[in-house]
């Protein structure tokens, strides 16, 4: 293993990248960027005539929107795997020379507009971690390298079939609502639940990126001024989750990690 693989800065960059993958998995946009009041929050207020179908080709997802009836919209989106550059300093640590690509996702969804003021959205998203070797391949792969008595050099650290984080494919379920109480104020709330991506057999490497939270709650508020400027407030809380399992390097030891998350966002936009 290259000595510079253990530099603290390199490990921090790995942790940052894995956390971004986790955000894609749990906090990604509900739908592709179509005509919505705030696209990043998914399908909320979509115009168009009933029966109208719209195909969206933003970067990088592809998507389709069907305005079934004036109250109902169906949509689907697919994002292919995004190729990312490898971590050069850590090429001898994680599978496939530490190439942390962003996994592909597929998302069907439904939006129901009960009134001009009240809208609800629901979607299901599949995340294919299995296609990213550094994310999906188990740490046990290293046991098949020649150094540890195996017969395949590609199972060594950094090899094409080397050790990774062992994350599994997950399905994310999301529900959200928006209430436009008048022309200047809109309130939003949402909830998401996902599978646990980290098996208890993959504890040691995941100390670097313990993305174990499964349930997220969000609330938000928009205030539009008469000059069309806009104040946006949002808050997210992820329930604390703990995972416990044996160490992959010393099974007599137990590894346990926990995570909860809070996020507060404030933004103001000037529109001229």
N, C-alpha and C positions, 0 to 999 in steps of 0.2 A: 504494500500500500504506500502511495506517495506520502511523504511527510507532511506536505502542505494540505492534505485532506483534513487535518485536524485543526487547522487554523480557526479561531473563534469566528472571524468574519465570514468565512466560508459556510460554517454551520448556521450562522444567523441568516445568510442569504437563502440557504435551503429551507429553513423554517419559514421565512417570509413567503417563498414560492409555494410551499405546501399549504400554508394558511390561505393563500389566494385560491388554490384549488378547492379548499374547503368552502370558501365563500361562494365559488361557482356552484358548488354542490348544494348549499343550503340557502343562499340569499340571492340567487340569480333572478333576473327579471322573469315575471310570470309569462310573458308572451314576447314575440318579436316587436320591434319598434314600429307599430302601426299608428294610425291617427287616434291618439288618446290624449286625455287632458294632461297626463304626466306619464310619458311612455315608460319610464323606468319602473313604474308601479304596475304595469301590465294593463290588460284590457279593462277599461273603466267606462268610457263614454264614447262610443263609436257611432259615427253617423252612417249614412248610406241607405239605399233602398233594400227592403226585404228580398232575399234571394240573390243578392249581389255577392260575388266572390272576388276577393282581392288577394293577389299574390305579392308578398313582400320579399325583397332581396337586399336587406341591409347587410352590413358587415359585422360579424361573419355569418349570422343565421340565415336560413331560408325559411319562409313561412307562408301560410295561407289563412285568410280570414273569410268566413262565410256569414253574412248577415241573414240568418235563417228567417227571422221575423223581427219586427221593430223592437221586441223585448229581448231577443236572444241572439247571441253571436257565438259561433264556434270558431276555434282557431287551432292551428298546429304549427310547431316550429321545430327545426332540426339544426343543430350546430355541429359541424364536423370537428374532428380532432384538430387542435391548433398546435402547430409545431413550434417549439421553443428551443432556443439555443441551450447547449449543455453547460453545466457548471464545470468549467475547465479545471479549477482548483480541486474539485472533488470527483474527477473522472474515475478514480480508483476506489470509490466508496459505494455508490448505489448502482443498481442494474442499468445496463445500456449506457455506461459512461455518464451517469447522473443526468440523463435527458428527461426533464420534467415537462412533458407536453401537457396541454390542457385537454381533458377527456371530452369526447363527443356527448351530446345531450339530445334527447327527444322529448317534446312537450306538447301534449294536447290540452286544450282548456275550453272552458265555457264561461261566458259572462251573461248575467241576467240584469236587465235594467228595469226594475220594478216601477219606478217613477222617474221623472226628470231629475229628481234629487237623490235617489237611492239606487246604488248599483252594487252587485255582488259578483265576485269572480272565483272560480275554482279551477285548478290545474293539477296535473300529475306529470312529474318529470323523471325520466330515467337517465342516470349518469353511468357511463360505461368506463369505470376505472380499470377494468380488466385489460383494456387495450394499451395501457401505459405501464410498461414493465417496471420502471422505478417506483411507481406508486402501488402496483398490484402484486408483483412477485414476492413470495414469502421469504423471510430471512433464512428459512431452512434450506434454501437453494445453495447457500455457501457450503453446506456439508457434502456436496457432490463434486467439489473442486479437488484437484490432485493433492493440494496441500493438506487436506483433511481426509485423504483416503479415497476420494472419488476419482472419476476418469474423464471429466469434462472441464477443460480450462475455462469455458465460458460461464461456469457456475461460480467462479471466483468473484471477489468484490470488484464492481465496475464492469463485469462481463455482461454479454448480451442476455444471459440467463442468471445473473447474479442476484444478490439479496436486494429486496425493496421493502416498502412499508407494509405490504400485505393487505392493502385496502380492497374491499369487495365492491361490486356494482351496488348501487343504491337506488331506491325509488323515493321521491320527495312528493309529499302531498301538501298543497297550499290553498288557503282560503282567505279571501280579503273582501272588504267592503268599503264603500265611500259614500258619504252623506254630504251633499251640497246644500247647506242650510240656507244660503242666500247667494247673491251674485259675488260676494266678496270672501266667503269663508267655506272651506271644505274640510271635513274631518275624515280620517281614514284609520282602519284597523286591520290587522291580519294575523294569521297563525300558520306555521308550517311544521311538519313532522317528517322526519327522514329515518331510514334504516340506519343501524349502527355499521359504519364502514370498517371498523377495526375489530377483528376477531381477538379473543383472549389469548390466542396462540401467537400473536404478533406484538408483544409488548415492548421489547427492548428498543428497537429502532423508533417506535412511535413516541418515545419519551421526547423526541425532538419536535413532534407535531401531534399533540394529543387532541385531535379534532373529534371528540367523542360526543359533543352536544347533539341532541336530536330534536328538541322542541324550541321554536323561536316564536316570540310574541312581539308585535310591532304596533305602534300607534303613530299617527301623524296629523299635522294641521297645516293648511295653506291659508294665507290671508292676502288677498289681492286689493291693492289700493286703486283709487279712481284713475290714476295715471298709468295703470296696468303694471306697475311694479309689484313684486310678489315676495312675501316672506314665507319660508318653509321651515317647519320644525318636525322632527321625527325622533322616535326613541325605540330601540330594540333591546329585548332581554331574552337571553337563551338560558333555559333552566339548567341548573347544575347537574352534571352526569359524571358518574365514576365507573371506571372499568378496572378490573383486577385480574391478573393472570401471572403465570410463572415467567421468570426471566428466561430468555432464549439462550443465554450464555452460561447460566447456572440455575438449573431447574429447582434447586433447593431453596432459592430465593423467590420472593413474591414482589411483583411490580404493580403499583397502583398509581393511577393518575386521574385527576378530576379537572373539569373545566366548566365555567359558566361565563357568559359574556354580556356586557352592556355596551350600547353604542348610542350616542346622542349626536344628532346632526342638525345644524342650523345653517340656512343659506338665505341669501337675499339677491334677487335679480332685478336689474334695471332694464326696462324695455323701452327703446326709443324708435 
